[in-house]
Amino acid sequence: MPLYEFYCSTCRKKIEELCGAGTESIRCPSCGEDAGKVFSTFRTGKGANGGGTASSGCGG
């Protein structure tokens, strides 16, 4: 199962959750309100200085 990020606008927390691709929202573990799925990005490091670029993970 993939790891997705969710954001709770009530308590302003970012949550990471293992869930199916069709899951659009989860219950926030902090406040109990709905947290919606957000798009996430990640950086890849190159060499010792970490000079990578943001990537969506698709392509090269």
PyRosetta script that sets phi, psi and omega in degrees:
from pyrosetta import init, pose_from_sequence

init()
pose = pose_from_sequence("MPLYEFYCSTCRKKIEELCGAGTESIRCPSCGEDAGKVFSTFRTGKGANGGGTASSGCGG")
pose.set_psi(1, 138.2)
pose.set_omega(1, -179.7)
pose.set_phi(2, -77.7)
pose.set_psi(2, 157.9)
pose.set_omega(2, 177.2)
pose.set_phi(3, -94.8)
pose.set_psi(3, 123.7)
pose.set_omega(3, 179.5)
pose.set_phi(4, -117.6)
pose.set_psi(4, 156.0)
pose.set_omega(4, 176.1)
pose.set_phi(5, -105.3)
pose.set_psi(5, 140.2)
pose.set_omega(5, 177.3)
pose.set_phi(6, -128.2)
pose.set_psi(6, 155.2)
pose.set_omega(6, -179.8)
pose.set_phi(7, -130.0)
pose.set_psi(7, 128.8)
pose.set_omega(7, 177.0)
pose.set_phi(8, -96.9)
pose.set_psi(8, 114.6)
pose.set_omega(8, -178.8)
pose.set_phi(9, -75.7)
pose.set_psi(9, -16.9)
pose.set_omega(9, 179.3)
pose.set_phi(10, -74.1)
pose.set_psi(10, -52.5)
pose.set_omega(10, -179.0)
pose.set_phi(11, -105.1)
pose.set_psi(11, 1.7)
pose.set_omega(11, 175.9)
pose.set_phi(12, 59.0)
pose.set_psi(12, 43.5)
pose.set_omega(12, 177.9)
pose.set_phi(13, -110.8)
pose.set_psi(13, 144.7)
pose.set_omega(13, 173.6)
pose.set_phi(14, -97.5)
pose.set_psi(14, 132.3)
pose.set_omega(14, -175.5)
pose.set_phi(15, -123.6)
pose.set_psi(15, 136.3)
pose.set_omega(15, 173.2)
pose.set_phi(16, -106.3)
pose.set_psi(16, 133.0)
pose.set_omega(16, -174.9)
pose.set_phi(17, -143.6)
pose.set_psi(17, 136.7)
pose.set_omega(17, 172.2)
pose.set_phi(18, -82.1)
pose.set_psi(18, 119.0)
pose.set_omega(18, -178.4)
pose.set_phi(19, -159.8)
pose.set_psi(19, 170.5)
pose.set_omega(19, 179.3)
pose.set_phi(20, -70.7)
pose.set_psi(20, 158.8)
pose.set_omega(20, -176.6)
pose.set_phi(21, -63.4)
pose.set_psi(21, -26.2)
pose.set_omega(21, -178.2)
pose.set_phi(22, -81.5)
pose.set_psi(22, -3.8)
pose.set_omega(22, -179.0)
pose.set_phi(23, -76.8)
pose.set_psi(23, 116.8)
pose.set_omega(23, -178.2)
pose.set_phi(24, -98.9)
pose.set_psi(24, -21.7)
pose.set_omega(24, 178.0)
pose.set_phi(25, -152.2)
pose.set_psi(25, 156.5)
pose.set_omega(25, 176.6)
pose.set_phi(26, -134.3)
pose.set_psi(26, 168.7)
pose.set_omega(26, 175.5)
pose.set_phi(27, -85.1)
pose.set_psi(27, 128.1)
pose.set_omega(27, -179.6)
pose.set_phi(28, -66.0)
pose.set_psi(28, 127.6)
pose.set_omega(28, 179.9)
pose.set_phi(29, -69.4)
pose.set_psi(29, -18.1)
pose.set_omega(29, -178.4)
pose.set_phi(30, -85.6)
pose.set_psi(30, -46.1)
pose.set_omega(30, -173.9)
pose.set_phi(31, -118.8)
pose.set_psi(31, -13.6)
pose.set_omega(31, 178.1)
pose.set_phi(32, 88.0)
pose.set_psi(32, -1.5)
pose.set_omega(32, 178.8)
pose.set_phi(33, -84.5)
pose.set_psi(33, 169.5)
pose.set_omega(33, 178.3)
pose.set_phi(34, -73.0)
pose.set_psi(34, 135.9)
pose.set_omega(34, 175.3)
pose.set_phi(35, -116.4)
pose.set_psi(35, 127.8)
pose.set_omega(35, -176.8)
pose.set_phi(36, -91.4)
pose.set_psi(36, 151.7)
pose.set_omega(36, 179.0)
pose.set_phi(37, -68.1)
pose.set_psi(37, 139.4)
pose.set_omega(37, 177.3)
pose.set_phi(38, -122.7)
pose.set_psi(38, 155.6)
pose.set_omega(38, 174.3)
pose.set_phi(39, -76.5)
pose.set_psi(39, 136.1)
pose.set_omega(39, 179.5)
pose.set_phi(40, -119.4)
pose.set_psi(40, 152.6)
pose.set_omega(40, 175.9)
pose.set_phi(41, -125.3)
pose.set_psi(41, 163.0)
pose.set_omega(41, 176.3)
pose.set_phi(42, -142.6)
pose.set_psi(42, 160.0)
pose.set_omega(42, 179.4)
pose.set_phi(43, -108.4)
pose.set_psi(43, 144.7)
pose.set_omega(43, 173.1)
pose.set_phi(44, -111.4)
pose.set_psi(44, 133.2)
pose.set_omega(44, -178.1)
pose.set_phi(45, -89.1)
pose.set_psi(45, 144.4)
pose.set_omega(45, 175.2)
pose.set_phi(46, -123.5)
pose.set_psi(46, 116.6)
pose.set_omega(46, 178.8)
pose.set_phi(47, 73.5)
pose.set_psi(47, -167.9)
pose.set_omega(47, -175.7)
pose.set_phi(48, -74.3)
pose.set_psi(48, -25.3)
pose.set_omega(48, -176.0)
pose.set_phi(49, -86.2)
pose.set_psi(49, -5.4)
pose.set_omega(49, 177.8)
pose.set_phi(50, 67.2)
pose.set_psi(50, 29.9)
pose.set_omega(50, -175.6)
pose.set_phi(51, -81.0)
pose.set_psi(51, 52.7)
pose.set_omega(51, 179.5)
pose.set_phi(52, -87.3)
pose.set_psi(52, -177.5)
pose.set_omega(52, 176.9)
pose.set_phi(53, -123.0)
pose.set_psi(53, 156.9)
pose.set_omega(53, 177.2)
pose.set_phi(54, -64.7)
pose.set_psi(54, 143.2)
pose.set_omega(54, -176.3)
pose.set_phi(55, -142.1)
pose.set_psi(55, 145.0)
pose.set_omega(55, 175.2)
pose.set_phi(56, -86.0)
pose.set_psi(56, -6.5)
pose.set_omega(56, -179.7)
pose.set_phi(57, 89.6)
pose.set_psi(57, -1.9)
pose.set_omega(57, -179.3)
pose.set_phi(58, -112.8)
pose.set_psi(58, 117.4)
pose.set_omega(58, 178.3)
pose.set_phi(59, 96.7)
pose.set_psi(59, -172.9)
pose.set_omega(59, -174.6)
pose.set_phi(60, -136.8)
pose.dump_pdb("model.pdb")
